[in-house]
Amino acid sequence: MKKIILTTESGADLPADLTERYNVQVVPMHIVMDGKDYLDGHLPVEDIYDYYARTKKIPSTTSTNSYEYEEFFAKIREGYPDCIIIHIGYTSKASSSFQNAVIAAEEFEDLFLIDALNVTGGLAAVVIYAAEQLEQEPGMEPAALVEKIESIVPKSRLAFIPGSLDFLRAGGRVSNMAYLGGTLLKIKPCIELVDGKLVSTKKYRGKMSTVAEKMMQDYLNDYKIDREQLYFIYSIGLDEQIKKRMDEIAADAGFKNVKWIQAGGMISTHSGAGGFGVAGLEV
C-alpha cells in the first residue's frame, strides 16, 4: 500500500504541532522587504511590523514558484519513493502559487492537487480535515480521500478582522476596497473568502474587543459550523482579554475543541498586528 503524504503552503499557518502529528509537508511562500527575499515561516513576524514602523512601507509577498515546487515534491519522493502526494493549496484567486504547483506537477505521477480556495485558518481547517480522515482510515484509496477533501472545500468558512487598515489597504488583496468608502480609517472591515477571493463583507465600528465579539456572533449566525472543532486566528498584538472572551463565546456555543493559530508572515503582511479571525467547517 502506497503511503499518502499531505502537503500545503506556509500560508495555511498550520501550527508546528499539527504538521508534526500528521506529517504534513509545508512549502514556504515568500516575503520581500527592500528587495530581499525571505521564506515565509523563517522570518519572525515581528520583523515585518518593525520594518513598517521604520519605513512606513508594507513588505510584498510572492508565491512559491514552479521550480521550488519541483524541488519540494522531489524531496518528498526521495524520503517516500512510492508515496502518493495530495497537495492542498492556497486559494488560486489570490496567488499564483497553485498554478505554479500545477505546472510543477506535470513532472510527477501520483500527485493530486486541490485548490482549497482559502487561506490561513480556512486552509488549515481543510488540511486538518484531510489528515484526520487519513488517520481514521489509513488504508483509504487516494481517489476517495481527494473526493472527501474536494467536498469539504466549499464548507470551510473564514472571517477575520485586520489589525491595521494601513496594511490591508496597501496589500491590495481585497477585491472590493471601495466598499469601505471615505471613512476607511474609522471602520474595521470583516474579510471573508467568497469563491476563493478575499472580500470585505461587513463593516464594524468600535474597539477590537467589541468588533471581535460582534463578528463572532455574526459568524455563528451566518454559518452552521461543526461544533467538533473551531479555529481562532490571531496576529501578534491581539489583546489577551479578547482571546479569553472568544474562548468563552466558543464554549457557550458548544464547541468541543478550539485551536488558536498565529497568523504567519503572508497573512500578517496584509492584515497587520492585532488582527483576529475565526475558521471552521460547516456541517
N, C-alpha and C positions, 0 to 999 in steps of 0.2 A: 504494500500500500504506500503510495507516494505521500510525503508529508506536505501539508498546506502551510505556507508562510503568508501572513498578512503584512501588508506594507501601507504606509501613508506618508504624508508630508509633515514637516515641522509645524505647519500652520494649523494642524489639529490640536496643538497644545496638549498632547497626550502626556499625562504625568509619568515620570520615570518608573514608579512602582507598577503601573499598569503595563507599560511597554515590556518590562522585565517579566511580569507574571504571565503575559500572553505571548511573549516573544514576538512582539510587533516590531518590524524594522522601519525606521523613520529616516527619510531622506531630507536634508536641510534645504530650505529656501534661502533667499539672500536679503541682506540689508546693506545699503550703500550710504556711507557718510563721507562727505568731502572726497568723493571719488574712490574711496577704499571699500572693498567688498568684504563683508563679514558673513559667516554662515549663521543662519538663524539657529538658535539653540546653543551657540558657542559664544554669543555676545550678551553680556549682562544687560537686562532691560534698563537698569538704572543708567547705563551709558547713553542710551537713546534720549532719555529725559535730560541728562546733563548736557548732551550735545545741543538740544533745543534751547536750554536755558542759556548756553553760551552764545549761540549763533542766531537764535530765532528762526532756524531752518529745520524743516522736517526731513528726516532721512527718507530715502526712497527704498522701495522693495522690488526685488526681481524674482522671477520664478526659477525653479530648478530647470536647467536646460537638458536637451535630449542626450548630450554626451554624458552628463552626470547621471542621468537615469540608466544609461547603458552600463556604466561602471557599477552603479548601485545594484541593479539586477544581476549582473555578472558576479559580483562579490557574494551575493546570497547563494547563487548556484554553486559557487566554489565550496561554500560551507555545507550546502544541502544539494548535492548533484542531481538528485531525482525529484526535487521538490516541485510543487505547483505554487505559483505566486499569484495572490489576489491583491491587487493594488486598489485601495480606496482613496480617491483623490480629492484634493481641494477644488472647490467649485470652478468649473471651466469658464463661468461667466464673469469672474473677477481676476483671473490669472491665466497665463498661457501654460502653466505648469502641466495641466492634464494633457493638453495637446502635445506637449513635448514628451510625455510618457507614452502617448500613442505612437509617436514617431520611433521612440526607442524600442517599443515592444515588437516592432517588425522583425527585430533580430532574434527574438526568443520564441520558443514554444512553451506551451503550458503556462501561459501568463494571461490572466484576466484583468481587465481594467474597468473600474466602476467610478463614475463621476458622482460624488456624494452631493453635489450642488449645495455645499455648506462649508462652513469654516469653524475654527476654534471648537467650542464645546459641541456644536451641532454636528461637526465632522467626527469628533471624538465619540459621540454617542453612537454613531453608525459603526465605527471601528470596534468599539467595545461590544456592541450587539453581535457583530460577526465573530469576535473572539469567544464570547460566551456560548454561541451556537456551536462552535467548533469544540469547545471544552466539554459541552454536554454530549456531543456526538462526534467523537474523534474520527470515526470512520465515514463521516458524511461525504458523499460524492461532491466534487468541486462544483459541478453544474448546479446541484441542489443548493449549495451554500451561496453561490452567486445569485441565484434566483431569490433566496431569502433576503440577501443584502439589498438587492435592487428593489424589492418590495417595501423595505423599510425606509429607503431614502426619502420618499415624499412625506414620511411621517416624522422626520426629525425636525424639531422646531427650536429655533434660536432667536432670542431677542436680547439686545443689550443697549445700555446707555453709555455713551462715551464719556470719559472723564474730562476731556479737553476738546472743545469745539474747534479750537485752532488746529489741532491735529486732524480732526475729521475733515474740516474744510480743505486743508492743504493736501490731504491724502487723495482726494478726488475719486474715491472708490464707490461713493453712494450715488445712485443714478438720478435721484430727484432732489438735489440740494436746494433747488429753487423753491421747493415746498416750504422751507423754513423762513423764507421771506426776509424782510429787512430787520427783523428782531432776532436774528440768529444768536447773538450773544446772550440773549435773555431766555432762551429756550433750550431745553435738553431733549433732543430727539431720541426716539426709540428706533433702533435699526434692526430690521429683520431680513431674513433671506426669502425672497419671493421669486420662485422659478430660478433659483440659483444666483439671483442678483441681490446685492446689498441695497436695501430700500428704506428710506425714512417713512415709517407707517403712522406714527403718532408723535405728539409733542407734549411735553410736560413742563410745568413751571415749578420752581421751588428748589429747596436744598436736595442734595443727592439722597439723603435719608428718606425724605418724603417721596421723591421721584422713584426711587428703587422699590419702595413698598407699593406704590401705585402701579408701576409696570408689572410687578409680580402678580398683583391681583388681576390685572387685565390679561396677563398671560394665562393664568389658570382659568379665567372665564372664557377666553378665546379658544383654548385647546384642551382636549381631553387627554391629558398626559398620563402615561402609565405610572402608577404610584410605586412601582418597584424601585425605580431609580430616577434621580434628578441630578443635574449638573449645574453648579454655580460657577460662573467665570468672573474673575476679578483681575484688574490690573493693579500693580503695586501702587499703594497710596489710598486704597479704599479703607474707609474708617472701620475699625473692628466692631463698633456698635452696630453698623449696618449689617455686617456679616452675622452677628448674633441674632439680629431681628429677622433676617432672611431664613436662618435655621429654624427659628420659632414658627414662622409662617409655613415653612415646608412641613414641619412636624404636625402642625394643626391641620394641614391639608391632607395628611395621611401618607406622606412619602416615607417609605421604609428605609431608603438609603439615599444619602446626599453626598456628593463628591465635589469638593472645591478644586477648581482648575485655575492656575495662574496663567494669564494671557502672556504669550511669548512675544518675541520681537516683531513678528509680522502683524499681529493684531494691535499690539501696543503702539506701533508706529502710526497707526491710523486712528487709534482711539484715545491715546494719552493716558496719563496717570489717573488712578482713582475711578476707573470705569467698573461697571457691574453688568453681568449678563446671566441669563438662565437658558438651559437647554434640556430637552427631553424628547422622548419618543411617544407619539400618540398611539393609543390602543385602537 
